[in-house]
Amino acid sequence: MTVVAPPAVVSAPVPDAVLARIRPDVRAMHAYHVQPAAGMVKLDAMENPFPLPQPLQQALGARLGALALNRYPGERTQLLQERLLAYAQAPQGAAIVLGNGSDELISLIALACAQPGAKVLAPLPGFVMYGMSAQLQGLEFVGVDLTPDFDLDVPALCAAIAAQRPAITYLAYPNNPTATLWAVDKVQAVIDAAAQVGGIVVMDEAYQPFASRTWLDEMRAHPQRNAHVLLMRTLSKFGLAGVRLGYLIGPQALVAEIDKVRPPYNISVLNCEAALFALEHADVFAQQAQELRTQRGLLLQALHDMPGVEQVWPSEANMVLLRVRDAAQTQAGMKARGVLIKNVSALHPLLANCLRLTVGSAEENSQMLLALKESV
């Protein structure tokens, strides 16, 4: 029998008048690009390198397979919220809202605050989604440069807050891509400045599993001084990047307003159950985080001693920032040797010739260091 292949379907060109319906600033943007990673040592996205142990994989698979996928998410989502509040040791009376990763939460916060003339402020260099979400929701983004050693410029930040009166101020704690955990008194000064203009502060603790402290300590100790603070975390760095689950903790009245713009059923039953399962085995992920902190120390020492590395900064996250003579050449050389890392040079002038390395397993870090040594 002869099998006849179906004719190839070629899509028609989209008329310019149709494309013109898309906002000009959106048309000028580039979609988020993920590097192909097949066969590579993937150290460009701050992922936890450790998979679930085989017995836990089997147990999780059985649990997910038993879910009623024909039903919308229900009471289990409420249970997850309660478990996350307990896991985080949230302040008494705090509320929580879940997001499809922290990226969705950033968008929801901007959407809830998108009034005419509203502004978003954040230190730079910082997480690119703060500015992108502001743009997409019609808010003006105001960036305030960090110092050359990536510390908070408190006078500049406080002056900008007083002048610009932002609706939202983001502080990443630790910061991405610099891996900096700023001093408590400096952070509190910025939070106090935002309070003076009636602004919301979002403490982004995406990398908290690898940091030496959390802002929740200050929120518990000084609730009134932090009554305008929302604390955001994600399970991505916990070890569940593929699950896509973030959460936002804060005063009930404030969180309730953010929750109003959340799409219904934004957390699938699969996301929810995988997160509940992970929290039941939090000790496994805590051990993985401890191993990554150990590997981070070894990696930092090796980088300090490596010829060709011009500067390396301390880290309180699962990434390390360093400067080389030619970041583009070094990144290309490492990629040719099978190792993916991130060239962050174009993000900000302070990051000239800087590379961001994810802290991986001992074996991955050895491969990365060898590729770096041969590429600088």
FENHU-V412997 format. One record per pair of residues at least 12 apart in sequence whose ideal C-beta (glycine too) atoms are under 7 Angstrom apart, sorted by the first residue. I is the first residue (numbers start at 1). J is the second residue. D is the distance in Angstrom with one decimal. If there is no record, write none. Layout:
i: {I	I}
j: {J	J}
d: {D	D}
This chain:
i: {25	35	37	39	40	40	40	41	41	41	41	41	41	42	43	43	43	43	43	43	43	43	44	44	44	44	45	46	46	46	46	47	47	48	48	48	48	49	49	49	50	50	50	53	56	56	60	60	63	63	64	64	64	67	67	67	69	72	73	73	73	73	73	76	76	76	76	77	77	77	79	80	80	80	80	81	81	83	83	84	84	85	87	87	88	88	89	90	90	91	91	91	93	94	94	94	94	95	95	95	95	96	96	96	96	97	97	97	97	97	98	98	98	99	99	99	99	100	100	100	101	101	101	101	101	102	102	102	102	102	103	104	104	105	105	105	106	106	106	107	107	108	108	108	109	109	109	110	110	110	110	111	111	112	112	112	113	113	113	114	114	114	118	118	119	119	119	119	119	119	120	120	120	120	120	120	120	121	121	121	121	121	121	121	122	122	122	123	123	123	123	124	124	124	124	124	125	125	125	125	125	125	125	126	126	126	126	127	127	127	130	142	142	142	144	144	144	145	146	148	150	150	150	151	152	152	152	154	154	154	157	157	158	158	158	161	161	161	161	162	162	165	165	166	167	167	168	168	168	169	169	169	169	170	170	171	171	171	171	171	172	173	173	173	173	173	174	174	174	174	176	177	177	177	177	178	178	179	179	179	179	179	179	179	181	181	181	184	188	191	191	194	195	199	200	200	201	201	202	202	203	203	203	203	204	205	205	205	206	206	206	206	207	207	207	208	209	209	209	210	210	210	210	210	210	211	211	212	215	216	219	227	229	230	230	230	231	231	232	232	233	233	234	235	235	237	238	238	239	239	239	240	240	240	243	243	243	244	245	245	245	292	292	295	295	295	296	296	296	296	299	299	299	300	300	300	302	303	303	306	306	308	308	308	309	309	309	310	310	310	311	318	318	319	319	319	319	320	320	321	321	322	322	322	323	323	324	324	324	325	325	326	327	327	327	327	327	328	330	330	330	330	331	331	333	333	334	334	334	337	337	337	339	339	339	341	341	341	342	342	343	344}
j: {135	340	340	338	338	339	340	338	339	340	364	367	368	340	339	340	341	357	358	360	364	368	340	341	342	358	358	237	318	319	358	241	358	237	239	241	288	360	361	364	239	288	361	284	281	284	274	277	273	277	270	273	274	269	270	273	269	265	265	267	268	269	272	269	272	273	276	98	267	272	276	98	272	275	276	96	98	276	279	96	247	249	279	282	216	249	216	216	249	219	220	223	252	249	250	251	252	250	252	255	256	247	248	249	255	248	255	258	259	262	245	247	267	246	247	248	266	244	266	267	234	236	244	245	246	204	206	232	234	246	129	246	266	232	246	248	129	130	133	133	137	258	261	262	168	202	258	133	134	137	139	137	261	257	258	261	139	167	168	137	138	139	139	167	139	140	142	164	166	167	134	139	141	142	166	167	168	142	144	160	161	164	166	169	143	169	170	144	146	152	157	143	144	145	146	348	146	177	178	347	348	350	351	170	172	175	176	172	176	204	170	160	164	166	156	157	160	350	350	350	178	180	313	182	182	186	190	186	189	190	190	193	189	190	193	193	194	197	199	193	197	197	199	199	199	200	199	200	202	190	194	199	201	202	204	187	190	201	203	204	204	187	203	204	205	215	207	211	316	317	206	319	321	344	356	313	321	313	315	316	317	319	320	321	211	212	316	218	218	226	229	228	228	228	228	230	228	229	230	232	215	229	231	232	232	231	232	233	233	234	236	237	237	317	318	233	237	238	289	289	292	293	316	317	318	316	317	316	231	231	231	251	250	248	250	254	249	250	246	248	246	247	246	275	278	318	278	285	278	285	288	274	275	278	271	274	275	271	267	271	275	318	359	359	362	365	315	318	320	359	320	359	365	312	315	320	369	320	322	372	373	324	325	376	322	324	376	323	324	325	323	358	359	356	357	358	359	357	359	354	356	354	355	357	353	354	353	355	376	353	376	353	343	345	353	354	355	343	355	372	375	376	343	355	374	375	371	372	375	371	374	375	367	368	371	355	356	357	355	356	355	356}
d: {6.5	5.6	6.0	7.0	5.5	6.8	5.0	5.9	4.6	6.8	5.3	5.1	6.3	5.2	6.4	6.1	5.4	5.9	4.0	5.2	6.3	5.6	4.4	5.3	4.6	6.4	6.6	6.5	5.5	5.2	5.0	5.0	6.7	6.8	4.1	6.9	6.1	4.6	4.7	5.8	6.9	4.7	6.9	6.9	6.1	6.9	6.6	5.2	6.0	6.2	6.0	5.9	6.9	5.0	6.9	6.0	6.7	5.2	5.3	6.1	6.4	5.0	6.0	6.8	5.1	6.5	6.8	7.0	5.8	5.3	6.8	7.0	5.2	5.6	5.5	4.9	6.6	6.4	5.1	6.0	5.3	7.0	5.7	6.7	6.4	6.2	6.6	6.9	5.0	5.2	4.9	5.9	6.2	5.3	6.3	6.9	7.0	6.8	4.1	3.9	6.5	5.6	6.7	5.2	6.7	4.9	5.5	5.6	4.6	6.2	6.7	5.4	4.9	4.3	7.0	6.8	6.7	5.1	5.5	6.8	6.0	6.5	4.4	6.7	4.9	7.0	5.9	5.4	4.3	3.6	5.6	6.8	6.7	5.7	5.0	5.1	5.1	6.6	4.7	4.8	7.0	5.6	5.3	5.8	6.1	6.3	6.0	4.5	5.7	4.0	5.8	5.3	4.8	5.8	5.2	5.0	6.9	4.3	5.7	4.5	5.4	5.8	4.9	4.4	6.1	4.6	5.5	5.3	4.4	6.2	4.0	5.1	5.1	7.0	6.0	7.0	4.7	4.4	6.7	6.2	6.4	6.1	3.9	4.8	6.3	6.8	4.0	5.6	5.3	6.3	6.8	3.9	6.6	5.5	6.7	5.5	6.9	6.4	6.6	5.2	3.8	6.0	5.5	7.0	5.8	6.1	6.9	5.7	4.9	6.7	4.7	6.2	5.1	6.3	5.4	5.1	4.9	6.7	6.6	6.5	4.2	4.9	6.5	6.6	4.9	4.7	6.7	5.2	5.1	6.5	5.1	7.0	6.5	6.6	4.2	4.4	5.7	6.0	6.9	6.7	6.7	4.4	6.9	5.3	6.0	6.4	6.8	5.2	6.2	6.9	4.8	5.7	4.9	5.1	6.1	6.1	6.4	6.5	5.6	6.9	4.3	6.9	5.3	6.6	5.5	5.7	4.8	5.3	4.4	4.5	7.0	6.8	5.9	4.9	4.6	6.4	5.5	6.7	3.8	6.0	4.2	5.3	6.5	5.8	5.4	6.7	3.8	6.8	6.9	6.7	6.2	6.6	5.6	6.8	5.6	6.4	6.1	4.8	4.9	5.7	4.5	6.1	4.8	6.8	5.1	6.2	6.6	4.9	6.6	5.0	7.0	5.8	5.5	3.7	6.4	6.0	5.6	5.8	4.2	6.2	6.4	5.8	6.5	5.1	4.9	4.5	6.9	6.1	6.0	6.1	6.6	5.7	6.4	5.6	3.9	6.5	4.7	6.3	6.6	5.0	6.7	5.8	4.2	5.9	6.7	6.3	6.9	5.5	7.0	4.6	5.9	6.5	6.7	5.7	5.4	4.8	6.1	6.3	6.6	5.2	5.1	5.3	5.2	5.5	6.0	5.8	5.9	6.9	6.9	4.6	6.0	5.9	5.3	6.4	6.6	6.2	5.4	6.6	5.8	7.0	6.1	6.3	7.0	3.1	5.5	6.2	6.5	4.7	6.1	6.6	4.3	6.4	4.6	5.4	6.4	5.5	6.5	4.9	6.6	5.8	5.5	6.8	5.7	7.0	5.4	5.1	5.8	6.3	5.1	6.7	6.9	6.5	4.9	4.7	4.3	6.2	5.4	6.1	6.4	7.0	4.7	5.3	4.3	6.4	6.8	3.0	4.3	6.1	4.9	4.0	6.4	6.8	6.1	5.1	4.2	5.6	6.8	5.2	6.8	4.3	5.9	5.0}
